[in-house]
Amino acid sequence: MANNRMELHGLAELRAALRSLPEDLAHDGAEFVDDATEHTAASLRQSYPVGDTGKLRAGVKSSVTHSQFGVVGEVKSTSPHAHLWEFGTEIRSTRHGWNRGRSPSHHRDGLIPIAVRNRKTLNGKLIALVRSQGFEVSGVL
């Protein structure tokens, strides 16, 4: 296959280039997105404590939407208390003055850091997929 050249200056350009690839490459790319989405959700569930009710873990939802324009993977933490675990709290007390203490932050183990790490891995796989078809990818990603 002839060597093609593609210079990208951001993720938007990578996404646009991936949409113009042949169907088999789009299928492979979609599988990468499916896998990354499920891996992100599973990692977040594992990161959350079981707790008394299990609602933090049960609140992790994922979905993958396929359309003619691409594939979008989404992971949400729908538990109303997820932010308390991820970001922590200051010292709290009830209105009667009873001390409820402080909850530590778990910001390194929360949804955003997990998603950022997995998105970086996903982007690397997508770039390798494009390169495997003879494209040269350069630029800042």
C-alpha positions in Angstrom: 0.0 0.0 0.0 1.3 3.5 -0.8 2.4 5.5 2.2 -0.1 8.2 2.9 0.7 11.2 5.0 -1.7 12.7 7.6 -0.7 15.5 9.9 -2.9 16.1 12.9 -2.9 19.0 15.3 -5.5 17.8 17.7 -8.1 15.2 18.6 -10.8 16.8 16.5 -8.6 16.2 13.4 -7.9 12.6 14.4 -11.6 11.9 14.8 -12.4 13.5 11.4 -9.7 11.4 9.7 -11.0 8.2 11.3 -14.5 8.9 10.0 -13.1 8.9 6.4 -11.4 5.5 6.7 -12.7 2.3 5.1 -15.5 0.4 6.8 -13.3 -2.4 8.2 -11.0 0.1 9.9 -14.1 1.9 11.3 -15.3 -1.4 12.6 -12.0 -2.1 14.3 -11.9 1.4 15.7 -15.4 1.0 17.1 -14.3 -2.2 18.9 -11.5 -0.2 20.5 -14.1 2.4 21.7 -16.4 -0.4 23.0 -13.5 -2.0 24.9 -12.2 1.3 26.4 -15.7 2.3 27.5 -16.3 -1.0 29.3 -12.7 -1.0 30.8 -13.3 2.5 32.2 -16.6 1.5 33.8 -15.1 -1.6 35.2 -12.1 0.3 36.6 -14.4 2.8 38.3 -16.6 0.1 39.8 -13.4 -1.6 41.2 -12.1 1.8 42.5 -15.3 2.5 44.4 -15.7 0.8 47.8 -18.4 -1.8 48.3 -19.9 0.1 51.2 -23.1 -0.9 53.1 -25.4 -0.5 50.2 -23.2 -1.0 47.1 -24.9 2.1 45.5 -21.6 3.7 44.4 -20.7 0.7 42.3 -24.3 0.1 41.1 -24.4 3.8 40.0 -21.7 3.3 37.4 -23.4 3.3 34.0 -21.9 3.0 30.5 -23.2 3.2 27.0 -21.8 3.2 23.5 -23.6 4.9 20.6 -22.9 3.9 17.1 -23.9 6.1 14.2 -22.9 6.9 10.7 -20.7 9.7 12.1 -18.7 7.6 14.5 -18.8 5.9 17.9 -19.2 7.6 21.2 -18.6 5.8 24.5 -19.9 7.3 27.7 -19.4 6.4 31.4 -21.4 8.1 34.1 -21.4 7.8 37.9 -25.1 8.3 38.8 -24.9 7.7 42.5 -25.9 11.0 44.3 -22.9 10.5 46.7 -20.2 9.8 44.2 -18.8 13.3 44.4 -18.4 13.0 48.2 -16.2 9.9 47.7 -14.2 11.3 44.7 -13.6 14.9 46.0 -13.9 14.4 49.8 -15.5 16.7 52.3 -14.5 19.2 55.0 -15.3 18.5 58.6 -19.0 18.1 58.8 -21.5 18.2 61.6 -25.3 17.8 61.9 -27.5 20.7 62.8 -27.5 19.4 66.4 -23.7 19.8 66.4 -22.8 16.1 66.2 -19.4 15.6 64.5 -19.5 13.6 61.3 -15.8 14.0 60.5 -14.1 14.6 57.2 -14.0 12.3 54.2 -10.7 12.1 52.3 -10.5 12.8 48.7 -10.0 10.0 46.2 -9.4 12.3 43.2 -6.7 10.0 41.7 -9.1 7.0 41.7 -12.3 8.8 40.4 -14.0 8.8 37.1 -12.1 11.7 35.4 -8.5 10.3 36.1 -9.6 6.8 35.0 -11.2 8.1 31.9 -8.2 10.3 31.0 -5.8 7.3 31.3 -8.0 5.1 29.3 -8.7 7.7 26.6 -4.9 8.1 26.2 -4.6 4.4 25.6 -7.5 4.4 23.2 -6.0 7.2 21.2 -2.8 5.3 20.9 -4.6 2.2 19.6 -6.5 4.3 17.1 -3.3 6.0 15.8 -1.7 2.5 15.5 -4.7 1.3 13.5 -4.4 4.2 11.1 -0.6 3.7 10.8 -1.1 0.0 10.1 -2.8 1.0 6.9 0.1 3.0 5.6 -0.8 6.4 7.0 1.8 8.5 8.6 0.5 10.3 11.6 2.3 13.3 13.1 1.5 16.4 15.0 0.4 17.1 18.6 -2.2 14.9 20.2 
